[in-house]
Amino acid sequence: MLMIRDVLDKQVVDRNEVKIGKVDGIVAQLREGKPPRIIAVEIGSIALARRLGPLPGRWMVILAAKLGGERHAKPHRVAWSKVRDIGLDIEVDVDVRKTAIFDWQGWLRDHVVGRIPGA
């Protein structure tokens, strides 16, 4: 399997087939004398900003923490052991309702979209 080609930027769906985002980062554990081991995938703007470099990554952490609190100052990680299938989508054994992944959607709905006339 080619991790970058087969996993990065693919749609992630939870156990109820709810789309929860795209894989924005892959977390590997480096082990001396052994190949790296994938331990998690990351979802969210912080992981995506880190792909652009350290400075955009730090900016996004600061912005996320100011808007959503410390709970949102880290990207959302899904343990590799929770990945059930890699096909057109990445299927994970996680219930998105029990995570903070959709907190941003609720905030945007309440503070931005809800204030647009006719929305």
Biopython code that builds the backbone (N, CA, C, O; Angstrom):
import numpy as np
from Bio.PDB.StructureBuilder import StructureBuilder

atoms = [
    (1, "MET", "N", (0.851, -1.173, 0.000)),
    (1, "MET", "CA", (0.000, 0.000, 0.000)),
    (1, "MET", "C", (0.894, 1.231, 0.000)),
    (1, "MET", "O", (1.864, 1.304, 0.754)),
    (2, "LEU", "N", (0.564, 2.189, -0.842)),
    (2, "LEU", "CA", (1.244, 3.472, -0.864)),
    (2, "LEU", "C", (0.409, 4.448, -0.049)),
    (2, "LEU", "O", (-0.643, 4.900, -0.499)),
    (3, "MET", "N", (0.876, 4.770, 1.144)),
    (3, "MET", "CA", (0.080, 5.557, 2.100)),
    (3, "MET", "C", (-0.358, 6.901, 1.529)),
    (3, "MET", "O", (-1.520, 7.282, 1.668)),
    (4, "ILE", "N", (0.548, 7.614, 0.897)),
    (4, "ILE", "CA", (0.192, 8.933, 0.379)),
    (4, "ILE", "C", (-0.886, 8.787, -0.692)),
    (4, "ILE", "O", (-1.884, 9.509, -0.668)),
    (5, "ARG", "N", (-0.698, 7.878, -1.613)),
    (5, "ARG", "CA", (-1.653, 7.702, -2.706)),
    (5, "ARG", "C", (-2.977, 7.106, -2.230)),
    (5, "ARG", "O", (-4.042, 7.551, -2.657)),
    (6, "ASP", "N", (-2.921, 6.115, -1.362)),
    (6, "ASP", "CA", (-4.116, 5.356, -0.998)),
    (6, "ASP", "C", (-4.903, 5.928, 0.185)),
    (6, "ASP", "O", (-6.063, 5.564, 0.377)),
    (7, "VAL", "N", (-4.302, 6.806, 0.974)),
    (7, "VAL", "CA", (-4.966, 7.273, 2.193)),
    (7, "VAL", "C", (-5.103, 8.796, 2.251)),
    (7, "VAL", "O", (-6.194, 9.303, 2.513)),
    (8, "LEU", "N", (-4.025, 9.526, 2.013)),
    (8, "LEU", "CA", (-4.042, 10.978, 2.170)),
    (8, "LEU", "C", (-5.062, 11.621, 1.231)),
    (8, "LEU", "O", (-5.135, 11.272, 0.052)),
    (9, "ASP", "N", (-5.838, 12.548, 1.753)),
    (9, "ASP", "CA", (-6.863, 13.315, 1.032)),
    (9, "ASP", "C", (-8.106, 12.500, 0.661)),
    (9, "ASP", "O", (-8.949, 12.990, -0.091)),
    (10, "LYS", "N", (-8.238, 11.292, 1.161)),
    (10, "LYS", "CA", (-9.454, 10.514, 0.903)),
    (10, "LYS", "C", (-10.525, 10.845, 1.929)),
    (10, "LYS", "O", (-10.226, 11.216, 3.064)),
    (11, "GLN", "N", (-11.779, 10.705, 1.510)),
    (11, "GLN", "CA", (-12.922, 10.955, 2.383)),
    (11, "GLN", "C", (-12.969, 9.914, 3.493)),
    (11, "GLN", "O", (-12.754, 8.727, 3.250)),
    (12, "VAL", "N", (-13.249, 10.364, 4.711)),
    (12, "VAL", "CA", (-13.389, 9.467, 5.864)),
    (12, "VAL", "C", (-14.864, 9.397, 6.226)),
    (12, "VAL", "O", (-15.535, 10.425, 6.312)),
    (13, "VAL", "N", (-15.370, 8.185, 6.440)),
    (13, "VAL", "CA", (-16.758, 8.003, 6.875)),
    (13, "VAL", "C", (-16.755, 7.205, 8.173)),
    (13, "VAL", "O", (-15.942, 6.300, 8.361)),
    (14, "ASP", "N", (-17.690, 7.561, 9.076)),
    (14, "ASP", "CA", (-17.752, 6.865, 10.359)),
    (14, "ASP", "C", (-18.544, 5.569, 10.226)),
    (14, "ASP", "O", (-18.941, 5.190, 9.125)),
    (15, "ARG", "N", (-18.771, 4.895, 11.341)),
    (15, "ARG", "CA", (-19.454, 3.595, 11.309)),
    (15, "ARG", "C", (-20.896, 3.699, 10.826)),
    (15, "ARG", "O", (-21.487, 2.695, 10.427)),
    (16, "ASN", "N", (-21.472, 4.911, 10.857)),
    (16, "ASN", "CA", (-22.836, 5.125, 10.371)),
    (16, "ASN", "C", (-22.860, 5.708, 8.958)),
    (16, "ASN", "O", (-23.894, 6.177, 8.482)),
    (17, "GLU", "N", (-21.699, 5.668, 8.299)),
    (17, "GLU", "CA", (-21.519, 6.170, 6.932)),
    (17, "GLU", "C", (-21.730, 7.681, 6.819)),
    (17, "GLU", "O", (-22.134, 8.178, 5.768)),
    (18, "VAL", "N", (-21.456, 8.404, 7.899)),
    (18, "VAL", "CA", (-21.508, 9.860, 7.903)),
    (18, "VAL", "C", (-20.128, 10.371, 7.492)),
    (18, "VAL", "O", (-19.120, 9.966, 8.071)),
    (19, "LYS", "N", (-20.078, 11.250, 6.507)),
    (19, "LYS", "CA", (-18.810, 11.829, 6.073)),
    (19, "LYS", "C", (-18.298, 12.766, 7.163)),
    (19, "LYS", "O", (-19.003, 13.675, 7.601)),
    (20, "ILE", "N", (-17.055, 12.528, 7.594)),
    (20, "ILE", "CA", (-16.521, 13.331, 8.694)),
    (20, "ILE", "C", (-15.330, 14.186, 8.279)),
    (20, "ILE", "O", (-14.770, 14.900, 9.111)),
    (21, "GLY", "N", (-14.937, 14.132, 7.033)),
    (21, "GLY", "CA", (-13.817, 14.938, 6.563)),
    (21, "GLY", "C", (-12.887, 14.108, 5.709)),
    (21, "GLY", "O", (-13.194, 12.975, 5.338)),
    (22, "LYS", "N", (-11.753, 14.691, 5.409)),
    (22, "LYS", "CA", (-10.746, 14.000, 4.604)),
    (22, "LYS", "C", (-9.498, 13.792, 5.445)),
    (22, "LYS", "O", (-9.246, 14.524, 6.403)),
    (23, "VAL", "N", (-8.725, 12.788, 5.073)),
    (23, "VAL", "CA", (-7.469, 12.531, 5.766)),
    (23, "VAL", "C", (-6.509, 13.655, 5.391)),
    (23, "VAL", "O", (-6.106, 13.782, 4.235)),
    (24, "ASP", "N", (-6.150, 14.467, 6.380)),
    (24, "ASP", "CA", (-5.257, 15.598, 6.151)),
    (24, "ASP", "C", (-3.836, 15.322, 6.611)),
    (24, "ASP", "O", (-2.914, 16.060, 6.265)),
    (25, "GLY", "N", (-3.656, 14.260, 7.389)),
    (25, "GLY", "CA", (-2.319, 13.916, 7.866)),
    (25, "GLY", "C", (-2.238, 12.459, 8.255)),
    (25, "GLY", "O", (-3.239, 11.831, 8.598)),
    (26, "ILE", "N", (-1.033, 11.934, 8.198)),
    (26, "ILE", "CA", (-0.769, 10.547, 8.602)),
    (26, "ILE", "C", (0.297, 10.595, 9.688)),
    (26, "ILE", "O", (1.335, 11.235, 9.517)),
    (27, "VAL", "N", (0.043, 9.919, 10.803)),
    (27, "VAL", "CA", (0.969, 9.921, 11.941)),
    (27, "VAL", "C", (1.672, 8.570, 11.979)),
    (27, "VAL", "O", (1.040, 7.515, 12.041)),
    (28, "ALA", "N", (3.004, 8.636, 11.941)),
    (28, "ALA", "CA", (3.808, 7.410, 11.961)),
    (28, "ALA", "C", (4.722, 7.412, 13.180)),
    (28, "ALA", "O", (5.178, 8.461, 13.635)),
    (29, "GLN", "N", (4.974, 6.226, 13.692)),
    (29, "GLN", "CA", (5.900, 6.061, 14.809)),
    (29, "GLN", "C", (7.210, 5.545, 14.225)),
    (29, "GLN", "O", (7.238, 4.514, 13.553)),
    (30, "LEU", "N", (8.296, 6.274, 14.490)),
    (30, "LEU", "CA", (9.607, 5.849, 14.017)),
    (30, "LEU", "C", (10.202, 4.886, 15.029)),
    (30, "LEU", "O", (10.218, 5.149, 16.231)),
    (31, "ARG", "N", (10.693, 3.763, 14.512)),
    (31, "ARG", "CA", (11.268, 2.741, 15.383)),
    (31, "ARG", "C", (12.665, 2.403, 14.879)),
    (31, "ARG", "O", (12.868, 2.168, 13.688)),
    (32, "GLU", "N", (13.608, 2.382, 15.784)),
    (32, "GLU", "CA", (14.998, 2.127, 15.409)),
    (32, "GLU", "C", (15.162, 0.711, 14.859)),
    (32, "GLU", "O", (14.771, -0.267, 15.496)),
    (33, "GLY", "N", (15.740, 0.622, 13.678)),
    (33, "GLY", "CA", (16.010, -0.673, 13.064)),
    (33, "GLY", "C", (14.793, -1.336, 12.450)),
    (33, "GLY", "O", (14.887, -2.459, 11.954)),
    (34, "LYS", "N", (13.648, -0.660, 12.473)),
    (34, "LYS", "CA", (12.416, -1.221, 11.911)),
    (34, "LYS", "C", (11.760, -0.164, 11.026)),
    (34, "LYS", "O", (12.050, 1.026, 11.152)),
    (35, "PRO", "N", (10.884, -0.599, 10.140)),
    (35, "PRO", "CA", (10.176, 0.395, 9.329)),
    (35, "PRO", "C", (9.189, 1.192, 10.188)),
    (35, "PRO", "O", (8.745, 0.710, 11.229)),
    (36, "PRO", "N", (8.845, 2.416, 9.753)),
    (36, "PRO", "CA", (7.862, 3.197, 10.503)),
    (36, "PRO", "C", (6.528, 2.469, 10.593)),
    (36, "PRO", "O", (6.173, 1.685, 9.713)),
    (37, "ARG", "N", (5.794, 2.739, 11.672)),
    (37, "ARG", "CA", (4.483, 2.121, 11.876)),
    (37, "ARG", "C", (3.429, 3.222, 11.907)),
    (37, "ARG", "O", (3.567, 4.196, 12.647)),
    (38, "ILE", "N", (2.386, 3.069, 11.112)),
    (38, "ILE", "CA", (1.300, 4.053, 11.084)),
    (38, "ILE", "C", (0.477, 3.862, 12.355)),
    (38, "ILE", "O", (0.050, 2.750, 12.667)),
    (39, "ILE", "N", (0.255, 4.975, 13.096)),
    (39, "ILE", "CA", (-0.516, 4.856, 14.337)),
    (39, "ILE", "C", (-1.841, 5.617, 14.277)),
    (39, "ILE", "O", (-2.747, 5.332, 15.060)),
    (40, "ALA", "N", (-1.969, 6.591, 13.351)),
    (40, "ALA", "CA", (-3.216, 7.360, 13.297)),
    (40, "ALA", "C", (-3.300, 8.148, 11.992)),
    (40, "ALA", "O", (-2.306, 8.346, 11.293)),
    (41, "VAL", "N", (-4.507, 8.584, 11.694)),
    (41, "VAL", "CA", (-4.723, 9.562, 10.627)),
    (41, "VAL", "C", (-5.293, 10.804, 11.291)),
    (41, "VAL", "O", (-5.987, 10.713, 12.304)),
    (42, "GLU", "N", (-4.997, 11.966, 10.716)),
    (42, "GLU", "CA", (-5.480, 13.219, 11.274)),
    (42, "GLU", "C", (-6.455, 13.879, 10.309)),
    (42, "GLU", "O", (-6.297, 13.833, 9.089)),
    (43, "ILE", "N", (-7.469, 14.493, 10.909)),
    (43, "ILE", "CA", (-8.515, 15.171, 10.150)),
    (43, "ILE", "C", (-8.617, 16.596, 10.675)),
    (43, "ILE", "O", (-8.597, 16.812, 11.887)),
    (44, "GLY", "N", (-8.725, 17.558, 9.788)),
    (44, "GLY", "CA", (-8.991, 18.922, 10.218)),
    (44, "GLY", "C", (-8.015, 19.949, 9.692)),
    (44, "GLY", "O", (-6.984, 19.627, 9.102)),
    (45, "SER", "N", (-8.379, 21.200, 9.927)),
    (45, "SER", "CA", (-7.638, 22.332, 9.382)),
    (45, "SER", "C", (-6.218, 22.438, 9.926)),
    (45, "SER", "O", (-5.328, 22.908, 9.217)),
    (46, "ILE", "N", (-5.985, 22.020, 11.148)),
    (46, "ILE", "CA", (-4.637, 22.108, 11.710)),
    (46, "ILE", "C", (-3.699, 21.169, 10.968)),
    (46, "ILE", "O", (-2.597, 21.566, 10.587)),
    (47, "ALA", "N", (-4.124, 19.930, 10.759)),
    (47, "ALA", "CA", (-3.291, 18.975, 10.024)),
    (47, "ALA", "C", (-3.064, 19.449, 8.590)),
    (47, "ALA", "O", (-1.966, 19.309, 8.052)),
    (48, "LEU", "N", (-4.091, 20.000, 7.983)),
    (48, "LEU", "CA", (-3.974, 20.505, 6.619)),
    (48, "LEU", "C", (-3.008, 21.688, 6.566)),
    (48, "LEU", "O", (-2.181, 21.763, 5.657)),
    (49, "ALA", "N", (-3.098, 22.605, 7.516)),
    (49, "ALA", "CA", (-2.198, 23.760, 7.551)),
    (49, "ALA", "C", (-0.756, 23.325, 7.781)),
    (49, "ALA", "O", (0.161, 23.934, 7.231)),
    (50, "ARG", "N", (-0.538, 22.295, 8.573)),
    (50, "ARG", "CA", (0.823, 21.799, 8.825)),
    (50, "ARG", "C", (1.465, 21.273, 7.553)),
    (50, "ARG", "O", (2.691, 21.271, 7.435)),
    (51, "ARG", "N", (0.661, 20.828, 6.604)),
    (51, "ARG", "CA", (1.210, 20.364, 5.331)),
    (51, "ARG", "C", (1.810, 21.521, 4.546)),
    (51, "ARG", "O", (2.670, 21.311, 3.690)),
    (52, "LEU", "N", (1.362, 22.743, 4.831)),
    (52, "LEU", "CA", (1.894, 23.924, 4.155)),
    (52, "LEU", "C", (3.186, 24.421, 4.802)),
    (52, "LEU", "O", (3.926, 25.198, 4.199)),
    (53, "GLY", "N", (3.451, 23.979, 6.011)),
    (53, "GLY", "CA", (4.668, 24.369, 6.707)),
    (53, "GLY", "C", (4.414, 24.634, 8.168)),
    (53, "GLY", "O", (3.263, 24.681, 8.604)),
    (54, "PRO", "N", (5.489, 24.811, 8.943)),
    (54, "PRO", "CA", (5.342, 25.020, 10.380)),
    (54, "PRO", "C", (4.605, 26.311, 10.739)),
    (54, "PRO", "O", (3.805, 26.324, 11.675)),
    (55, "LEU", "N", (4.864, 27.393, 10.006)),
    (55, "LEU", "CA", (4.234, 28.666, 10.339)),
    (55, "LEU", "C", (2.719, 28.632, 10.134)),
    (55, "LEU", "O", (1.990, 29.012, 11.050)),
    (56, "PRO", "N", (2.209, 28.196, 8.978)),
    (56, "PRO", "CA", (0.751, 28.081, 8.851)),
    (56, "PRO", "C", (0.142, 27.129, 9.882)),
    (56, "PRO", "O", (-0.970, 27.355, 10.359)),
    (57, "GLY", "N", (0.878, 26.061, 10.225)),
    (57, "GLY", "CA", (0.395, 25.137, 11.251)),
    (57, "GLY", "C", (0.231, 25.812, 12.602)),
    (57, "GLY", "O", (-0.776, 25.604, 13.279)),
    (58, "ARG", "N", (1.215, 26.624, 13.006)),
    (58, "ARG", "CA", (1.131, 27.344, 14.283)),
    (58, "ARG", "C", (-0.006, 28.359, 14.271)),
    (58, "ARG", "O", (-0.735, 28.500, 15.253)),
    (59, "TRP", "N", (-0.152, 29.068, 13.145)),
    (59, "TRP", "CA", (-1.241, 30.043, 13.037)),
    (59, "TRP", "C", (-2.598, 29.373, 13.211)),
    (59, "TRP", "O", (-3.473, 29.894, 13.902)),
    (60, "MET", "N", (-2.766, 28.218, 12.581)),
    (60, "MET", "CA", (-4.052, 27.528, 12.662)),
    (60, "MET", "C", (-4.311, 27.023, 14.082)),
    (60, "MET", "O", (-5.453, 27.040, 14.541)),
    (61, "VAL", "N", (-3.274, 26.578, 14.779)),
    (61, "VAL", "CA", (-3.431, 26.142, 16.171)),
    (61, "VAL", "C", (-3.906, 27.317, 17.025)),
    (61, "VAL", "O", (-4.821, 27.169, 17.836)),
    (62, "ILE", "N", (-3.283, 28.486, 16.843)),
    (62, "ILE", "CA", (-3.659, 29.676, 17.615)),
    (62, "ILE", "C", (-5.103, 30.067, 17.312)),
    (62, "ILE", "O", (-5.882, 30.338, 18.225)),
    (63, "LEU", "N", (-5.456, 30.094, 16.032)),
    (63, "LEU", "CA", (-6.820, 30.460, 15.632)),
    (63, "LEU", "C", (-7.838, 29.472, 16.190)),
    (63, "LEU", "O", (-8.863, 29.878, 16.737)),
    (64, "ALA", "N", (-7.560, 28.179, 16.056)),
    (64, "ALA", "CA", (-8.491, 27.157, 16.547)),
    (64, "ALA", "C", (-8.659, 27.248, 18.056)),
    (64, "ALA", "O", (-9.771, 27.097, 18.561)),
    (65, "ALA", "N", (-7.579, 27.492, 18.783)),
    (65, "ALA", "CA", (-7.652, 27.599, 20.242)),
    (65, "ALA", "C", (-8.445, 28.835, 20.658)),
    (65, "ALA", "O", (-9.210, 28.788, 21.621)),
    (66, "LYS", "N", (-8.263, 29.950, 19.928)),
    (66, "LYS", "CA", (-9.013, 31.168, 20.278)),
    (66, "LYS", "C", (-10.501, 31.009, 20.002)),
    (66, "LYS", "O", (-11.334, 31.464, 20.786)),
    (67, "LEU", "N", (-10.832, 30.371, 18.903)),
    (67, "LEU", "CA", (-12.238, 30.232, 18.532)),
    (67, "LEU", "C", (-12.941, 29.092, 19.262)),
    (67, "LEU", "O", (-14.115, 29.209, 19.615)),
    (68, "GLY", "N", (-12.227, 27.990, 19.489)),
    (68, "GLY", "CA", (-12.891, 26.818, 20.045)),
    (68, "GLY", "C", (-12.368, 26.326, 21.370)),
    (68, "GLY", "O", (-12.891, 25.354, 21.915)),
    (69, "GLY", "N", (-11.343, 26.975, 21.908)),
    (69, "GLY", "CA", (-10.768, 26.527, 23.166)),
    (69, "GLY", "C", (-9.673, 25.496, 22.950)),
    (69, "GLY", "O", (-9.435, 25.040, 21.832)),
    (70, "GLU", "N", (-9.020, 25.142, 24.034)),
    (70, "GLU", "CA", (-7.888, 24.210, 23.962)),
    (70, "GLU", "C", (-8.267, 22.851, 23.380)),
    (70, "GLU", "O", (-7.420, 22.159, 22.815)),
    (71, "ARG", "N", (-9.519, 22.472, 23.515)),
    (71, "ARG", "CA", (-9.975, 21.184, 22.972)),
    (71, "ARG", "C", (-9.747, 21.117, 21.468)),
    (71, "ARG", "O", (-9.574, 20.031, 20.914)),
    (72, "HIS", "N", (-9.745, 22.273, 20.802)),
    (72, "HIS", "CA", (-9.597, 22.310, 19.353)),
    (72, "HIS", "C", (-8.197, 22.713, 18.905)),
    (72, "HIS", "O", (-7.988, 22.975, 17.720)),
    (73, "ALA", "N", (-7.240, 22.769, 19.815)),
    (73, "ALA", "CA", (-5.884, 23.185, 19.480)),
    (73, "ALA", "C", (-5.045, 22.047, 18.917)),
    (73, "ALA", "O", (-3.860, 22.235, 18.641)),
    (74, "LYS", "N", (-5.631, 20.881, 18.742)),
    (74, "LYS", "CA", (-4.938, 19.730, 18.152)),
    (74, "LYS", "C", (-5.816, 19.156, 17.054)),
    (74, "LYS", "O", (-7.043, 19.234, 17.130)),
    (75, "PRO", "N", (-5.187, 18.573, 16.024)),
    (75, "PRO", "CA", (-6.011, 17.950, 14.984)),
    (75, "PRO", "C", (-6.751, 16.735, 15.548)),
    (75, "PRO", "O", (-6.330, 16.139, 16.539)),
    (76, "HIS", "N", (-7.841, 16.389, 14.909)),
    (76, "HIS", "CA", (-8.592, 15.205, 15.326)),
    (76, "HIS", "C", (-7.852, 13.972, 14.817)),
    (76, "HIS", "O", (-7.576, 13.843, 13.624)),
    (77, "ARG", "N", (-7.538, 13.079, 15.736)),
    (77, "ARG", "CA", (-6.817, 11.850, 15.363)),
    (77, "ARG", "C", (-7.740, 10.652, 15.469)),
    (77, "ARG", "O", (-8.515, 10.509, 16.415)),
    (78, "VAL", "N", (-7.630, 9.801, 14.469)),
    (78, "VAL", "CA", (-8.330, 8.525, 14.488)),
    (78, "VAL", "C", (-7.261, 7.451, 14.470)),
    (78, "VAL", "O", (-6.456, 7.382, 13.541)),
    (79, "ALA", "N", (-7.255, 6.612, 15.497)),
    (79, "ALA", "CA", (-6.241, 5.557, 15.596)),
    (79, "ALA", "C", (-6.303, 4.642, 14.374)),
    (79, "ALA", "O", (-7.384, 4.316, 13.883)),
    (80, "TRP", "N", (-5.149, 4.241, 13.899)),
    (80, "TRP", "CA", (-5.079, 3.365, 12.732)),
    (80, "TRP", "C", (-5.820, 2.056, 12.991)),
    (80, "TRP", "O", (-6.347, 1.447, 12.060)),
    (81, "SER", "N", (-5.862, 1.626, 14.240)),
    (81, "SER", "CA", (-6.578, 0.394, 14.576)),
    (81, "SER", "C", (-8.083, 0.530, 14.362)),
    (81, "SER", "O", (-8.788, -0.476, 14.291)),
    (82, "LYS", "N", (-8.586, 1.773, 14.259)),
    (82, "LYS", "CA", (-10.016, 2.014, 14.019)),
    (82, "LYS", "C", (-10.366, 2.034, 12.525)),
    (82, "LYS", "O", (-11.544, 2.093, 12.171)),
    (83, "VAL", "N", (-9.367, 1.986, 11.657)),
    (83, "VAL", "CA", (-9.614, 1.959, 10.213)),
    (83, "VAL", "C", (-10.088, 0.567, 9.840)),
    (83, "VAL", "O", (-9.384, -0.423, 10.041)),
    (84, "ARG", "N", (-11.321, 0.507, 9.279)),
    (84, "ARG", "CA", (-11.908, -0.787, 8.911)),
    (84, "ARG", "C", (-11.678, -1.157, 7.457)),
    (84, "ARG", "O", (-11.457, -2.327, 7.141)),
    (85, "ASP", "N", (-11.728, -0.166, 6.562)),
    (85, "ASP", "CA", (-11.600, -0.463, 5.143)),
    (85, "ASP", "C", (-11.035, 0.745, 4.412)),
    (85, "ASP", "O", (-11.366, 1.891, 4.717)),
    (86, "ILE", "N", (-10.175, 0.463, 3.442)),
    (86, "ILE", "CA", (-9.634, 1.508, 2.588)),
    (86, "ILE", "C", (-10.056, 1.172, 1.171)),
    (86, "ILE", "O", (-9.538, 0.240, 0.555)),
    (87, "GLY", "N", (-11.002, 1.945, 0.666)),
    (87, "GLY", "CA", (-11.501, 1.772, -0.688)),
    (87, "GLY", "C", (-11.674, 3.145, -1.291)),
    (87, "GLY", "O", (-10.770, 3.978, -1.228)),
    (88, "LEU", "N", (-12.830, 3.382, -1.873)),
    (88, "LEU", "CA", (-13.128, 4.716, -2.376)),
    (88, "LEU", "C", (-13.102, 5.717, -1.225)),
    (88, "LEU", "O", (-12.608, 6.835, -1.374)),
    (89, "ASP", "N", (-13.639, 5.304, -0.076)),
    (89, "ASP", "CA", (-13.591, 6.091, 1.160)),
    (89, "ASP", "C", (-12.781, 5.320, 2.193)),
    (89, "ASP", "O", (-12.550, 4.120, 2.048)),
    (90, "ILE", "N", (-12.356, 6.020, 3.230)),
    (90, "ILE", "CA", (-11.704, 5.384, 4.372)),
    (90, "ILE", "C", (-12.790, 5.186, 5.424)),
    (90, "ILE", "O", (-13.312, 6.159, 5.968)),
    (91, "GLU", "N", (-13.128, 3.950, 5.708)),
    (91, "GLU", "CA", (-14.163, 3.653, 6.698)),
    (91, "GLU", "C", (-13.508, 3.420, 8.051)),
    (91, "GLU", "O", (-12.579, 2.621, 8.174)),
    (92, "VAL", "N", (-14.007, 4.136, 9.079)),
    (92, "VAL", "CA", (-13.452, 4.021, 10.422)),
    (92, "VAL", "C", (-14.533, 3.604, 11.410)),
    (92, "VAL", "O", (-15.710, 3.922, 11.237)),
    (93, "ASP", "N", (-14.117, 2.893, 12.440)),
    (93, "ASP", "CA", (-15.033, 2.429, 13.480)),
    (93, "ASP", "C", (-15.100, 3.474, 14.594)),
    (93, "ASP", "O", (-14.652, 3.243, 15.717)),
    (94, "VAL", "N", (-15.675, 4.633, 14.250)),
    (94, "VAL", "CA", (-15.815, 5.763, 15.168)),
    (94, "VAL", "C", (-17.209, 6.332, 14.962)),
    (94, "VAL", "O", (-17.715, 6.351, 13.840)),
    (95, "ASP", "N", (-17.833, 6.794, 16.039)),
    (95, "ASP", "CA", (-19.113, 7.488, 15.933)),
    (95, "ASP", "C", (-18.817, 8.980, 16.033)),
    (95, "ASP", "O", (-18.437, 9.470, 17.096)),
    (96, "VAL", "N", (-18.988, 9.698, 14.933)),
    (96, "VAL", "CA", (-18.619, 11.116, 14.880)),
    (96, "VAL", "C", (-19.382, 11.948, 15.910)),
    (96, "VAL", "O", (-18.884, 12.988, 16.341)),
    (97, "ARG", "N", (-20.570, 11.517, 16.311)),
    (97, "ARG", "CA", (-21.349, 12.276, 17.299)),
    (97, "ARG", "C", (-20.676, 12.305, 18.662)),
    (97, "ARG", "O", (-20.996, 13.162, 19.486)),
    (98, "LYS", "N", (-19.745, 11.380, 18.916)),
    (98, "LYS", "CA", (-19.046, 11.325, 20.197)),
    (98, "LYS", "C", (-17.673, 12.001, 20.132)),
    (98, "LYS", "O", (-16.848, 11.828, 21.030)),
    (99, "THR", "N", (-17.436, 12.766, 19.070)),
    (99, "THR", "CA", (-16.177, 13.476, 18.912)),
    (99, "THR", "C", (-16.446, 14.972, 18.800)),
    (99, "THR", "O", (-17.599, 15.403, 18.805)),
    (100, "ALA", "N", (-15.389, 15.752, 18.700)),
    (100, "ALA", "CA", (-15.512, 17.206, 18.538)),
    (100, "ALA", "C", (-15.394, 17.620, 17.075)),
    (100, "ALA", "O", (-15.318, 18.811, 16.775)),
    (101, "ILE", "N", (-15.377, 16.666, 16.176)),
    (101, "ILE", "CA", (-15.147, 16.967, 14.765)),
    (101, "ILE", "C", (-16.180, 17.925, 14.198)),
    (101, "ILE", "O", (-15.819, 18.822, 13.436)),
    (102, "PHE", "N", (-17.445, 17.770, 14.540)),
    (102, "PHE", "CA", (-18.486, 18.618, 13.971)),
    (102, "PHE", "C", (-18.776, 19.878, 14.779)),
    (102, "PHE", "O", (-19.702, 20.618, 14.445)),
    (103, "ASP", "N", (-18.005, 20.137, 15.838)),
    (103, "ASP", "CA", (-18.207, 21.351, 16.629)),
    (103, "ASP", "C", (-18.122, 22.604, 15.766)),
    (103, "ASP", "O", (-18.887, 23.547, 15.969)),
    (104, "TRP", "N", (-17.210, 22.625, 14.816)),
    (104, "TRP", "CA", (-17.040, 23.787, 13.943)),
    (104, "TRP", "C", (-18.273, 24.031, 13.100)),
    (104, "TRP", "O", (-18.676, 25.175, 12.889)),
    (105, "GLN", "N", (-18.875, 22.946, 12.616)),
    (105, "GLN", "CA", (-20.076, 23.119, 11.795)),
    (105, "GLN", "C", (-21.180, 23.789, 12.593)),
    (105, "GLN", "O", (-21.863, 24.678, 12.084)),
    (106, "GLY", "N", (-21.360, 23.375, 13.824)),
    (106, "GLY", "CA", (-22.378, 23.987, 14.675)),
    (106, "GLY", "C", (-22.062, 25.448, 14.949)),
    (106, "GLY", "O", (-22.961, 26.289, 14.923)),
    (107, "TRP", "N", (-20.812, 25.760, 15.209)),
    (107, "TRP", "CA", (-20.408, 27.134, 15.461)),
    (107, "TRP", "C", (-20.649, 28.004, 14.228)),
    (107, "TRP", "O", (-21.205, 29.097, 14.334)),
    (108, "LEU", "N", (-20.227, 27.513, 13.057)),
    (108, "LEU", "CA", (-20.440, 28.277, 11.820)),
    (108, "LEU", "C", (-21.931, 28.486, 11.543)),
    (108, "LEU", "O", (-22.343, 29.567, 11.123)),
    (109, "ARG", "N", (-22.732, 27.450, 11.781)),
    (109, "ARG", "CA", (-24.172, 27.561, 11.567)),
    (109, "ARG", "C", (-24.769, 28.634, 12.474)),
    (109, "ARG", "O", (-25.582, 29.444, 12.029)),
    (110, "ASP", "N", (-24.367, 28.640, 13.741)),
    (110, "ASP", "CA", (-24.935, 29.573, 14.711)),
    (110, "ASP", "C", (-24.405, 30.997, 14.587)),
    (110, "ASP", "O", (-25.156, 31.951, 14.790)),
    (111, "HIS", "N", (-23.128, 31.158, 14.258)),
    (111, "HIS", "CA", (-22.505, 32.470, 14.282)),
    (111, "HIS", "C", (-22.292, 33.120, 12.915)),
    (111, "HIS", "O", (-22.086, 34.331, 12.837)),
    (112, "VAL", "N", (-22.337, 32.346, 11.853)),
    (112, "VAL", "CA", (-22.104, 32.923, 10.528)),
    (112, "VAL", "C", (-23.315, 32.728, 9.612)),
    (112, "VAL", "O", (-23.956, 33.697, 9.204)),
    (113, "VAL", "N", (-23.618, 31.486, 9.298)),
    (113, "VAL", "CA", (-24.689, 31.198, 8.352)),
    (113, "VAL", "C", (-26.035, 31.684, 8.877)),
    (113, "VAL", "O", (-26.843, 32.203, 8.107)),
    (114, "GLY", "N", (-26.285, 31.526, 10.166)),
    (114, "GLY", "CA", (-27.552, 31.955, 10.750)),
    (114, "GLY", "C", (-27.785, 33.448, 10.686)),
    (114, "GLY", "O", (-28.921, 33.905, 10.816)),
    (115, "ARG", "N", (-26.726, 34.216, 10.487)),
    (115, "ARG", "CA", (-26.852, 35.686, 10.421)),
    (115, "ARG", "C", (-26.981, 36.192, 8.979)),
    (115, "ARG", "O", (-27.164, 37.389, 8.759)),
    (116, "ILE", "N", (-26.888, 35.303, 8.014)),
    (116, "ILE", "CA", (-27.033, 35.702, 6.624)),
    (116, "ILE", "C", (-28.525, 35.799, 6.295)),
    (116, "ILE", "O", (-29.260, 34.827, 6.472)),
    (117, "PRO", "N", (-28.967, 36.938, 5.829)),
    (117, "PRO", "CA", (-30.400, 37.084, 5.512)),
    (117, "PRO", "C", (-30.837, 36.059, 4.459)),
    (117, "PRO", "O", (-30.192, 35.904, 3.422)),
    (118, "GLY", "N", (-31.931, 35.371, 4.741)),
    (118, "GLY", "CA", (-32.461, 34.376, 3.814)),
    (118, "GLY", "C", (-31.820, 32.997, 3.914)),
    (118, "GLY", "O", (-32.212, 32.080, 3.193)),
    (119, "ALA", "N", (-30.838, 32.840, 4.798)),
    (119, "ALA", "CA", (-30.161, 31.542, 4.902)),
    (119, "ALA", "C", (-30.948, 30.591, 5.786)),
    (119, "ALA", "O", (-30.532, 29.451, 5.990)),
]
sb = StructureBuilder()
sb.init_structure("model")
sb.init_model(0)
sb.init_chain("A")
sb.init_seg("    ")
for serial, (resi, resn, name, xyz) in enumerate(atoms, 1):
    if name == "N":
        sb.init_residue(resn, " ", resi, " ")
    sb.init_atom(name, np.array(xyz, "f"), 0.0, 1.0, " ", f" {name:<3s}", serial, name[0])
structure = sb.get_structure()
